[in-house]
Amino acid sequence: MKALRYHGNRDVRIETGLPEPVIKLPTDVLLAPKWCGICGSDLHEFLGGPSTCPVHPHPLTSEAIPVILGHEFSAVVLEVGPEVSGLKVGDKVCVESTQRCRKCANCLAGRTNCCIYGPAFYGLTGLGGGLAEKVVVPAEQVFKLPDDLPIEYGALVEPLSVAWHAVELSGIKPGMTALVLGSGPIGIATILCLQAKGAKTVIVSEPALARRKQAEEFAVDYAIDPSKEDAVARVKEIVGIEGVDRTYDCSGVQATFKASLTALAVGGIAMNIALWEKPTQYDPADVMMRERIIMGSVGYTGKDFAAVIDAIATGKMKNFGKMITARVPVEDIIEGGFNELINNKDKHIKIIATVAPELLA
């Protein structure tokens, strides 16, 4: 079997002759991955890891580097275990990649994204991933795609689910107003989810011109350049002096964290989705005096995958296909994928790769 494996910092290799995975449990599904998105966490591992990729055997997978990469993927069903229902050979699917123990209090409460042994994902912590020719996944984490949806779009369900989980957790309601700080891949996904949820006004604050233009292509209501104007003042010009109902920090820097609080209305929620490289500071008075709430969101659960697929199938989620800005074969993933995102990140939202060369023909 061919797969892309992570060996360490700036060391990813296409390898052949690897053992093929087989179904061991009656509830397993054997898949042939077709398309896989390159995530910011993949870049983090490539540039500064290993981090999530385990150096020592992981408690959930018993694997350590080298591990197969790829956690944002779509696939075709090759085989199903004898106790699997609702899936059949040939189905187009996507995978909810979070690994979990299924025994801790968090897992038992349905918060599998917060398993005490996490963070852990297929495609990062072992047991295969979407940049391999085959992978075995529990059926409960395999979601059938609409028949008329191109299979490459199935690779977008995972990043959209990250945003959906945050938007759902924030309690957004139709008619509410929202500010998204940063319009990278997760920022764009958040805009799409807010639109699908019926937000009245969606504003993005983004200093990079190319990314502001991308946000405008996704029909964001207003795009602010915080390097040229006071983003909070502009937000309040748009929605009123009270501020917005919800903010979503998709950048993870001091300036966006502060803006995420001060742009909020009384009782508003500041949702952090960003991964932070260092601690931030804030004035607790910004929270106390206006009874604001700071929340965090990590990953997703199966409910989010089901909700995103339903939003796509019913037409509530629009323009999501525009997120794909390049398609590359796995053999070109370093230069055409990782290095392209590192050197030209403002040109791209999502680069997807495939181990199936016929898909690029």
Salt bridges, closest charged atoms under 4 A:
ASP11 OD2 - ARG13 NH2 2.83
GLU15 OE1 - ARG5 NE 2.76
GLU15 OE2 - HIS7 NE2 2.43
GLU20 OE1 - LYS134 NZ 2.87
ASP42 OD1 - HIS71 ND1 3.75
GLU72 OE1 - LYS350 NZ 2.97
ASP91 OD1 - LYS88 NZ 2.90
ASP91 OD1 - LYS144 NZ 3.86
GLU96 OE2 - ARG100 NH2 2.77
GLU140 OE2 - ARG100 NH1 3.73
GLU140 OE2 - ARG102 NH2 2.65
GLU152 OE1 - ARG327 NE 2.88
GLU158 OE2 - HIS71 NE2 3.96
GLU168 OE1 - LYS197 NZ 2.22
ASP225 OD2 - ARG212 NH1 3.51
GLU237 OE1 - ARG234 NH1 3.15
ASP286 OD2 - LYS258 NZ 3.76
ASP304 OD2 - HIS165 ND1 2.76
GLU331 OE2 - LYS2 NZ 2.80
GLU340 OE2 - LYS347 NZ 3.77
GLU340 OE2 - HIS348 NE2 2.80
ASP346 OD1 - ARG211 NE 3.38
